[in-house]
């Protein structure tokens, strides 16, 4: 079903038509105890839908199904796997507006951002459809001249994946597409805030021809119900995107069984604006880098480090752009900025902003317009400056629409401030001098650096961080490597 206009009737019909059961062995089904979880619309606080809430036993059933399918899926010719992924890309592209409506309804995000994710998420299936047929190995003689070395790459095996709520389609696509391309089966736990998108993706993959049992999707109300799978010896990989605390806990559990682990955790991205930057470019990039998804993006800049000589001009330009946003319900076609994902997120952002202001920071912008739904989880677009060093907002990920500005006076100070964090996911550098920008990009401790631009993510490029932001890469040529093991076969000459 596709929507060309946004009316409450059409949206209600769409939500009613979506699958809401656990996806196990190619079928949507109720939870073992018929338990459900409420999906809340952050735009007005209403219950959008009730989705089956899997128990530990349901998660085990899902694992059983992907384990049973692993051998046959690994033996499926790469070209067949590729064609299924390519078909999925085509279907997702055809249904881009439907996906956008679903995501904006359950996440609250404005439709323009959700439409962007529809295209971005679909692209992973096209990219890895192409990578599926390019898995390579090696053949050579050893230096001693008495053996042949054959290097063969084969699927890791059954995968357990945990995805976050802020990108309900793309975060699943970044894991599911390369796993399927490599020949791995996979069970996914979507975030309890946004399960509808992942269940719809499962339906699309089934329509694309994915064999029963290759994918399982099991929403749960408790992470513990899913984490028990990591103690099953049949599981060979954990891939997780989410909070640092939960990810490190799951990784420690996985380490007990020497599982292959990929983690994409928290960030604290610096946004460095040197005095020679094109300030129009640097200000306009804030819209893409910070305001996408109301700032609820792991690579969104957290700390705006601006040279003291250009701070006021930069702030004037940024404020002018941010005041053009129209705040409203996510599915309202006129909204360009929606609510946060829930009241819990509002509380977190409020705490960080209030702490900074109480310690002496200046709040330059931060008011909500009148007329918003009373029970919606809205937070105003906020600009803070003159933030003292001891403010919590320097150390914690904001995950909200807050531009927090501090200043520096020379390049070394800028790099020191940028690296003064245990995290290292994304970073941003602005300078007209390319040598200066590249020097900063090389010195900043982060897995990704955007130079003179705000858009950073690309399915054709490796996505991931260093330090406590995780390990492993998703997307790019490297993305499929996370789901392959290297086997050495020695043969006599």
C-alpha positions as CSV (number, residue, x, y, z in Angstrom):
1,X,0.0,0.0,0.0
2,X,1.4,3.4,-0.9
3,X,0.3,6.8,0.3
4,X,0.3,9.8,-1.9
5,X,-1.1,12.1,0.8
6,X,-1.0,12.2,4.5
7,X,-4.4,11.8,6.1
8,X,-5.2,10.2,9.4
9,X,-7.5,7.7,7.5
10,X,-4.8,6.6,5.1
11,X,-2.2,6.3,7.9
12,X,-4.6,4.3,10.0
13,X,-5.3,2.0,7.1
14,X,-1.6,1.6,6.4
15,X,-0.7,0.7,10.1
16,X,-3.6,-1.7,10.2
17,X,-2.3,-3.5,7.1
18,X,1.2,-4.0,8.4
19,X,2.5,-7.3,9.8
20,X,2.7,-7.3,13.6
21,X,3.7,-10.9,14.5
22,X,7.0,-12.5,15.0
23,X,8.6,-13.4,11.7
24,X,9.9,-17.0,12.1
25,X,10.5,-19.6,9.5
26,X,8.9,-17.4,6.8
27,X,5.6,-16.8,8.7
28,X,4.2,-14.0,10.9
29,X,3.0,-15.5,14.1
30,X,1.9,-14.7,17.6
31,X,4.2,-14.8,20.6
32,X,4.1,-18.0,22.5
33,X,2.2,-16.4,25.4
34,X,0.3,-14.0,23.1
35,X,2.1,-11.1,24.7
36,X,2.3,-7.8,22.9
37,X,4.1,-4.5,23.2
38,X,2.7,-1.0,22.4
39,X,4.2,1.0,19.6
40,X,3.8,4.7,20.6
41,X,3.4,7.5,18.2
42,X,5.8,10.2,19.6
43,X,3.9,12.9,17.8
44,X,0.9,12.7,20.1
45,X,1.6,9.9,22.6
46,X,-1.1,7.6,21.2
47,X,-0.8,3.9,20.8
48,X,0.0,3.3,17.1
49,X,-0.1,-0.5,17.1
50,X,0.3,-3.6,19.2
51,X,3.1,-5.9,18.1
52,X,3.9,-9.4,19.2
53,X,6.4,-9.4,22.1
54,X,8.7,-12.4,21.9
55,X,9.8,-14.3,25.0
56,X,13.1,-16.1,25.4
57,X,11.4,-19.2,24.1
58,X,10.3,-17.3,21.0
59,X,13.8,-16.0,20.4
60,X,15.0,-19.6,20.7
61,X,12.4,-20.7,18.1
62,X,13.7,-18.0,15.8
63,X,17.3,-19.1,16.3
64,X,16.3,-22.7,15.6
65,X,14.8,-21.6,12.3
66,X,17.9,-19.8,11.1
67,X,20.2,-22.6,12.2
68,X,18.2,-25.1,10.3
69,X,18.4,-22.9,7.2
70,X,22.1,-22.1,7.4
71,X,23.6,-25.0,5.5
72,X,21.3,-24.7,2.5
73,X,21.6,-20.9,2.4
74,X,25.4,-21.0,2.5
75,X,25.3,-23.5,-0.4
76,X,22.9,-21.3,-2.5
77,X,24.9,-19.9,-5.5
78,X,26.1,-16.3,-5.0
79,X,24.2,-15.2,-8.1
80,X,20.9,-16.4,-6.6
81,X,21.6,-14.6,-3.3
82,X,22.5,-11.5,-5.4
83,X,19.2,-11.6,-7.3
84,X,17.1,-11.8,-4.2
85,X,18.9,-8.8,-2.7
86,X,18.5,-6.9,-6.0
87,X,14.8,-7.7,-6.0
88,X,14.5,-6.5,-2.5
89,X,16.2,-3.2,-3.5
90,X,13.6,-2.8,-6.3
91,X,10.7,-3.5,-4.0
92,X,11.9,-1.1,-1.3
93,X,12.5,1.6,-3.9
94,X,8.9,1.1,-5.3
95,X,7.6,1.4,-1.7
96,X,9.7,4.2,-0.5
97,X,6.8,6.4,0.4
98,X,5.1,3.7,2.4
99,X,8.3,3.1,4.3
100,X,8.7,6.8,5.0
101,X,5.1,6.9,6.4
102,X,5.7,3.9,8.6
103,X,9.0,5.3,10.0
104,X,7.6,8.8,10.6
105,X,4.6,7.3,12.4
106,X,6.5,5.1,14.8
107,X,9.6,7.3,15.2
108,X,8.0,10.7,15.0
109,X,10.6,11.9,12.5
110,X,9.7,14.4,9.8
111,X,8.8,12.9,6.4
112,X,11.7,14.5,4.5
113,X,14.2,12.7,6.8
114,X,12.2,9.4,6.6
115,X,12.2,9.6,2.8
116,X,15.9,10.0,2.9
117,X,16.2,6.9,4.9
118,X,14.0,5.0,2.6
119,X,16.5,5.6,-0.3
120,X,19.5,5.1,2.0
121,X,18.3,1.8,3.5
122,X,17.3,0.3,0.1
123,X,20.7,1.1,-1.3
124,X,22.4,-1.4,1.0
125,X,20.5,-4.2,-0.7
126,X,21.7,-3.0,-4.2
127,X,25.3,-2.6,-2.9
128,X,25.5,-6.0,-1.3
129,X,23.7,-7.7,-4.2
130,X,26.7,-6.6,-6.2
131,X,29.2,-7.6,-3.5
132,X,27.7,-11.1,-3.1
133,X,29.2,-12.2,-6.4
134,X,32.6,-10.7,-5.8
135,X,33.7,-12.7,-2.7
136,X,37.3,-13.6,-3.5
137,X,40.0,-15.9,-2.2
138,X,43.6,-16.6,-3.1
139,X,45.9,-19.3,-4.6
140,X,49.7,-19.2,-4.5
141,X,52.8,-21.2,-3.8
142,X,54.4,-20.8,-0.5
143,X,57.9,-19.1,-0.4
144,X,59.6,-22.4,0.5
145,X,58.3,-24.0,-2.7
146,X,56.9,-27.1,-1.1
147,X,53.2,-26.3,-0.8
148,X,50.2,-24.6,-2.4
149,X,48.4,-22.0,-0.3
150,X,44.6,-21.8,-0.9
151,X,42.7,-19.1,0.9
152,X,39.0,-19.7,1.0
153,X,36.3,-17.4,2.4
154,X,33.1,-18.8,3.7
155,X,30.1,-17.6,5.8
156,X,30.6,-17.0,9.5
157,X,27.3,-18.8,10.3
158,X,24.1,-17.9,12.1
159,X,24.1,-14.2,13.1
160,X,22.4,-12.5,16.0
161,X,21.6,-8.8,15.3
162,X,20.3,-6.1,17.5
163,X,19.3,-2.8,15.9
164,X,18.4,0.6,17.4
165,X,15.3,2.8,17.0
166,X,16.7,5.9,15.3
167,X,17.1,4.4,11.8
168,X,14.5,1.5,11.8
169,X,15.2,0.6,8.1
170,X,18.9,1.4,7.5
171,X,20.3,-0.1,10.7
172,X,18.7,-3.4,9.8
173,X,19.6,-3.1,6.1
174,X,23.3,-2.5,7.0
175,X,23.4,-5.9,8.8
176,X,20.9,-8.0,7.0
177,X,22.1,-7.3,3.4
178,X,25.8,-8.2,3.9
179,X,24.9,-11.2,6.1
180,X,22.6,-12.6,3.3
181,X,25.1,-11.7,0.6
182,X,27.8,-13.7,2.5
183,X,25.6,-16.7,2.9
184,X,24.7,-16.2,6.6
185,X,21.3,-16.6,8.1
186,X,20.3,-14.0,10.7
187,X,17.9,-13.3,13.5
188,X,17.1,-9.7,14.3
189,X,15.9,-8.0,17.4
190,X,14.5,-4.6,16.4
191,X,14.1,-1.8,18.9
192,X,10.9,-2.0,20.8
193,X,10.1,1.6,19.9
194,X,10.2,1.0,16.1
195,X,9.5,-2.7,15.3
196,X,7.0,-2.0,12.5
197,X,9.6,-1.0,9.9
198,X,11.7,-4.2,10.5
199,X,8.6,-6.4,10.3
200,X,7.7,-4.7,7.0
201,X,11.2,-5.3,5.7
202,X,10.9,-9.0,6.5
203,X,7.7,-9.1,4.5
204,X,9.5,-7.4,1.6
205,X,12.4,-9.9,1.7
206,X,9.9,-12.8,1.7
207,X,8.3,-11.3,-1.4
208,X,11.7,-10.9,-2.9
209,X,12.2,-14.7,-2.7
210,X,14.2,-15.1,0.4
211,X,13.8,-18.8,1.5
212,X,11.9,-19.5,4.7
213,X,14.1,-19.7,7.8
214,X,17.0,-17.5,6.4
215,X,15.7,-14.5,8.3
216,X,13.9,-14.2,11.7
217,X,12.6,-11.0,13.2
218,X,11.7,-11.2,16.9
219,X,10.7,-8.0,18.7
220,X,11.0,-8.4,22.5
221,X,10.2,-6.2,25.5
222,X,13.4,-7.3,27.3
223,X,16.9,-7.5,25.9
224,X,17.6,-10.3,28.3
225,X,15.1,-12.5,26.4
226,X,17.3,-12.0,23.3
227,X,20.8,-12.0,24.9
228,X,20.3,-15.5,26.1
229,X,20.9,-16.6,22.5
230,X,24.5,-15.6,22.8
231,X,25.1,-18.6,25.1
232,X,23.9,-21.0,22.4
233,X,26.9,-22.7,20.7
234,X,25.2,-22.6,17.4
235,X,25.5,-18.8,17.2
236,X,28.6,-17.6,15.5
237,X,28.3,-13.8,15.3
238,X,26.9,-10.8,17.2
239,X,26.3,-7.5,15.4
240,X,25.0,-4.7,17.5
241,X,24.2,-1.0,17.1
242,X,23.1,0.9,20.1
243,X,24.2,2.3,23.4
244,X,27.8,1.8,24.6
245,X,26.7,0.3,27.9
246,X,24.4,-2.4,26.4
247,X,26.8,-3.1,23.5
248,X,29.8,-3.7,25.8
249,X,27.7,-5.9,28.1
250,X,26.6,-8.1,25.2
251,X,30.1,-8.2,23.8
252,X,31.4,-9.4,27.1
253,X,28.9,-12.2,27.1
254,X,29.8,-13.0,23.5
255,X,33.5,-13.1,24.4
256,X,32.8,-16.1,26.7
257,X,32.1,-18.1,23.6
258,X,34.7,-16.4,21.3
259,X,31.9,-15.1,19.0
260,X,32.7,-12.9,16.0
261,X,31.5,-9.4,17.2
262,X,30.8,-6.2,15.4
263,X,29.8,-3.1,17.5
264,X,28.6,0.4,16.5
265,X,28.2,2.2,19.8
266,X,27.9,5.8,21.0
267,X,29.5,8.9,19.6
268,X,30.6,12.3,20.7
269,X,31.4,13.9,17.3
270,X,33.4,17.1,17.1
271,X,32.5,19.7,14.5
272,X,35.6,21.8,14.0
273,X,35.3,25.2,12.3
274,X,38.6,26.8,11.6
275,X,38.9,30.6,11.2
276,X,39.5,30.2,7.4
277,X,36.3,28.1,6.9
278,X,33.6,29.1,4.4
279,X,31.1,30.0,7.1
280,X,28.1,29.7,4.8
281,X,29.2,26.1,4.0
282,X,29.9,25.3,7.7
283,X,26.5,26.7,8.8
284,X,24.5,25.0,6.0
285,X,26.2,21.7,6.9
286,X,24.7,21.9,10.3
287,X,21.3,21.2,8.8
288,X,22.4,17.9,7.4
289,X,24.8,16.9,10.1
290,X,22.8,17.9,13.2
291,X,19.2,18.3,12.4
292,X,18.5,15.1,10.5
293,X,16.1,13.0,12.7
294,X,15.9,15.8,15.2
295,X,19.6,15.2,16.1
296,X,18.9,11.6,17.1
297,X,21.8,10.3,15.0
298,X,24.9,8.5,16.2
299,X,27.1,10.5,13.9
300,X,25.4,13.9,14.6
301,X,28.0,16.5,15.9
302,X,27.9,16.7,19.6
303,X,30.6,19.4,20.3
304,X,30.8,22.4,17.9
305,X,34.4,23.6,18.2
306,X,34.6,27.0,16.6
307,X,37.5,29.4,16.3
308,X,36.9,32.3,18.6
309,X,37.4,34.8,15.9
310,X,34.4,33.5,13.9
311,X,32.1,32.3,16.6
312,X,29.5,35.1,16.5
313,X,29.3,35.1,12.7
314,X,28.9,31.3,12.6
315,X,26.2,31.4,15.3
316,X,24.3,34.1,13.5
317,X,24.2,32.0,10.3
318,X,23.3,28.8,12.0
319,X,20.5,30.5,14.0
320,X,19.1,31.9,10.8
321,X,18.9,28.5,9.1
322,X,17.5,26.7,12.2
323,X,14.7,29.2,12.6
324,X,13.4,28.1,9.2
325,X,12.4,24.6,10.5
326,X,8.7,23.9,10.9
327,X,8.0,21.9,14.0
328,X,5.1,19.4,13.9
329,X,3.9,15.8,13.9
330,X,6.2,13.6,11.9
331,X,3.6,12.5,9.3
332,X,2.4,16.1,8.7
333,X,3.7,16.9,5.2
334,X,4.4,20.4,6.2
335,X,6.7,19.4,9.1
336,X,10.5,19.6,8.6
337,X,11.3,18.7,12.3
338,X,9.3,16.3,14.4
339,X,9.3,15.1,18.1
340,X,12.0,13.1,19.8
341,X,11.4,9.3,20.0
342,X,9.7,9.5,23.4
343,X,9.6,11.3,26.7
344,X,12.6,9.4,27.9
345,X,14.7,11.1,25.2
346,X,13.2,14.5,26.0
347,X,14.2,14.0,29.7
348,X,17.8,13.1,28.7
349,X,18.2,16.1,26.4
350,X,16.6,18.4,29.0
351,X,18.9,17.2,31.7
352,X,22.1,17.9,29.6
353,X,20.9,21.4,28.5
354,X,19.7,22.4,32.0
355,X,23.0,21.3,33.5
356,X,24.9,23.4,30.9
357,X,22.8,26.5,31.5
358,X,23.0,26.1,35.3
359,X,26.7,26.1,35.0
360,X,26.8,29.3,33.0
361,X,26.2,28.5,29.3
362,X,24.2,30.9,27.2
363,X,20.9,29.6,25.7
364,X,20.6,31.5,22.4
365,X,17.7,29.6,21.0
366,X,15.3,27.1,22.5
367,X,11.5,27.8,22.3
368,X,8.7,25.5,21.1
369,X,5.9,27.0,19.0
370,X,2.3,27.0,20.3
371,X,-0.2,24.5,19.0
372,X,1.7,21.3,19.2
373,X,0.0,18.1,20.4
374,X,0.0,18.2,24.2
375,X,1.2,14.6,24.7
376,X,3.9,14.7,21.9
377,X,7.6,14.3,22.8
378,X,8.7,17.6,21.4
379,X,11.9,19.4,22.3
380,X,12.9,22.8,20.9
381,X,15.8,23.4,18.6
382,X,18.4,24.8,20.9
383,X,21.7,26.7,20.6
384,X,24.1,26.9,23.5
385,X,27.3,28.9,23.7
386,X,29.9,29.8,26.3
387,X,29.7,26.3,27.8
388,X,32.0,25.7,30.7
389,X,34.4,22.8,30.5
390,X,32.7,20.9,33.4
391,X,29.3,20.7,31.8
392,X,28.0,17.2,31.2
393,X,27.1,18.0,27.6
394,X,30.8,17.9,26.7
395,X,31.0,14.2,27.8
396,X,27.6,12.7,27.1
397,X,26.0,12.1,23.7
398,X,23.2,14.6,23.3
399,X,21.1,12.7,20.8
400,X,18.8,15.7,20.3
401,X,18.5,19.0,18.4
402,X,21.1,21.0,20.4
403,X,24.0,22.9,18.9
404,X,26.5,23.2,21.7
405,X,29.3,25.6,20.8
406,X,32.7,26.1,22.5
407,X,35.7,28.0,21.1
408,X,39.4,27.4,20.5
409,X,42.3,29.7,19.5
410,X,44.7,27.5,17.5
411,X,44.8,24.2,15.6
412,X,46.5,22.1,18.3
413,X,43.9,23.2,20.9
414,X,41.1,22.2,18.4
415,X,42.6,18.8,17.9
416,X,43.1,18.3,21.6
417,X,39.5,19.2,22.3
418,X,38.2,17.0,19.5
419,X,40.1,14.0,20.9
420,X,39.1,14.7,24.5
421,X,36.5,11.9,24.6
422,X,36.5,8.1,25.0
423,X,34.5,7.9,21.8
424,X,35.6,8.1,18.2
425,X,32.8,7.5,15.7
426,X,32.4,10.6,13.4
427,X,33.9,14.0,13.1
428,X,33.6,17.1,10.9
429,X,36.2,19.6,9.7
430,X,35.8,22.9,7.9
431,X,38.6,24.8,6.3
432,X,39.3,26.4,2.9
433,X,42.9,25.0,3.2
434,X,42.8,21.4,2.1
435,X,46.2,20.5,3.6
436,X,45.0,21.9,6.9
437,X,41.7,20.0,6.7
438,X,43.5,16.8,5.8
439,X,46.0,17.2,8.6
440,X,43.1,17.7,11.1
441,X,41.3,14.7,9.6
442,X,44.3,12.5,10.1
443,X,44.9,13.7,13.7
444,X,41.4,13.4,14.9
445,X,40.7,10.0,16.5
446,X,37.6,8.9,14.7
447,X,36.5,6.2,12.3
448,X,35.0,8.7,9.9
449,X,35.7,12.3,9.0
450,X,33.6,14.7,6.8
451,X,35.5,17.6,5.3
452,X,33.6,20.7,4.4
453,X,30.3,18.8,4.3
454,X,27.5,17.6,6.7
455,X,26.4,14.4,5.0
456,X,28.7,11.5,5.9
457,X,27.0,8.1,5.5
458,X,27.3,6.3,2.2
459,X,26.4,2.6,1.6
460,X,29.5,2.4,-0.6
461,X,31.8,3.5,2.2
462,X,32.9,1.8,5.5
463,X,30.9,3.0,8.5
464,X,32.3,2.5,12.0
465,X,34.3,3.9,14.9
466,X,37.4,3.6,17.1
467,X,37.9,3.7,20.8
468,X,34.6,3.1,22.7
469,X,32.6,3.8,19.6
470,X,33.0,0.1,18.7
471,X,34.7,-2.1,16.2
472,X,34.1,-3.5,12.7
473,X,32.7,-1.7,9.7
474,X,29.4,-1.7,7.9
475,X,28.9,-0.8,4.3
476,X,31.6,-0.4,1.6
477,X,33.8,-3.2,0.4
478,X,34.6,-4.0,4.1
479,X,31.0,-4.6,5.1
480,X,30.7,-8.1,3.8
481,X,34.0,-9.1,5.4
482,X,32.3,-8.9,8.8
483,X,30.2,-12.0,7.8
484,X,33.0,-14.1,6.3
485,X,35.7,-16.3,7.8
486,X,39.0,-16.9,6.2
487,X,40.1,-20.6,5.8
488,X,43.6,-21.7,4.8
489,X,43.9,-24.9,2.8
490,X,47.4,-26.3,2.3
491,X,48.1,-28.5,-0.6
492,X,51.3,-30.3,-1.6
493,X,53.1,-29.2,-4.8
